[in-house]
Amino acid sequence: MEGFRRETLIGSEYARVTIWPLVFGFLASLLLITTGQSQEPQAHFVGSESCRKCHAGVYNGWKQTRMANVVRDPKLYTDAVLGDFTHPDPVRTFGLDQVAFVYGSRWKQRYFTKRGDDYFPLPAQWDVKKGKWLPYHVEAGTDWWVPFYGPSNFDRPTGPTCDGCHSVNYDIQTRQVTEWNVGCEKCHGPGSLHVQHPTKSNIINPANLDYVRGNDVCIQCHSQGQPLNNPIDGKYYDWPVGFVPGSRLADYWNLEELKPGTTNFYHYADLTAHKNRMQGNDFVQSTMYHRQIRCFDCHQVHSNQNTANLVAVGNAVCLSCHTKDNAAGLKGTVSEHTHHAEGSSGSQCVACHMPKIEQTIKDNFVHAHTFRFITPAETDQSGIPNPCTSCHTDKSTSWATNQLRSWSTTSPWRMTQ
């Protein structure tokens, strides 16, 4: 009996020291879960400079891209100013001393001024290609958000309409950012945990995401649409508030509605985008997207070695996949496929499959991303520009149709209807 009592006491002591703490720990964890709390630390944004030490090559390449230089302070970067502020111009009604940020460098440059905690677009933009000033004012009947703001540029702060895509971690309450421009964390998510203890599991690598979420990283800014929850705190936002890489963009953002047969500010009647910054709207309609191609299969955003951050030059981008062994690949030479001379502009894949028909600024156009061939017949039917007469501007659509009918290497039905 004494031995039994001693063993019972020992067992009780074991339970008090070993088992009950485990039970209490489990109950505490359960309480944290049920109250919505987590024992895991939450990552926060730390800025691109924090990535430089370990990823110097990638960082230095990215730093030279337009992604890293979307908006710049002209007081810090005098070479960023492309517009002519030396000579008077009736279109430009402001001076460089009023400019807090310059935006853009390839097609156009716009200028933002600061009033209080907000930035506002100034009423002129610089046409980079033509080297001249043009008015800048978003007109009625264009962007969907125009009715929700006043008529003047100074009624339209860039926070709701622009800044979420031109920065990392724009806070809609404080109107502050972790950093301006498309920094590392815009694509990789908040990086504090990764900086403290670098592992593959505590940072987002878009290349490791499924093709939908991988493409969402780019489409978050390269698309037109509206947040699902607009208005947010009484304001209408033109970017996906709350989205971070790894999330599902469709939970935050609706792409602009497709209206077949209608040409409007956003789309042509065949649903190809009508304006710039709609690469995502185009791409999700494409066979490429549904074959799980990702934006970064063609674009290398860590390098400005090639135009548009492409991974290769010219047809090499396309022909790396569209080989003769690919069902969608060439079965002969490029020239045999295009019916244009080898090396000519008409023998570039993008000439027919990505025509420059989407307007970024007056008379300046960017490539479509549906990859559909637009026939001359579609021009006749709905007015959408086709690549044939967009290049051969002195020819008619009937001429182009007859030319296509004479091609024996392609389907006469696909090319002429």
Secondary structure, 3 states (H helix, E strand, C coil): CHHHHHHHHHHHHHHHHHHHHHHHHHHHHHHHHHCCCCCCCCCCCCCHHHHCCCCHHHHHHHHCCCHHHCEECCCCCHHHCCCCCCCCCCCCCCCHHHCCEEECCCCEEEEEEEECCEEEECCEEEECCCCEEEECCCCCCCCCCHHHCCCCHHHCCHHHHHHCCCEECCCCCCCCCCEECCCHHHHHCCCHHHHHCCCHHHCCCHHHCCHHHHHHHHHCCCCCEEECCCCECCECCCCCCCCCCCCCHHHCEEECCCCCCCCCCCECCCCCECECCCHHHHHCCCHHHHCCCCHHHHECCCCCCCHHHECCCCCHHHHCCCCCCCCCCCCCCHHHHHCCCCCCHHHCHHHHHCCEEEEEECCEEEECCCCCCCCHHHHHHHCCCCHHHHHCCCCCHHHHHHHHHCCCCCCHHHHHC
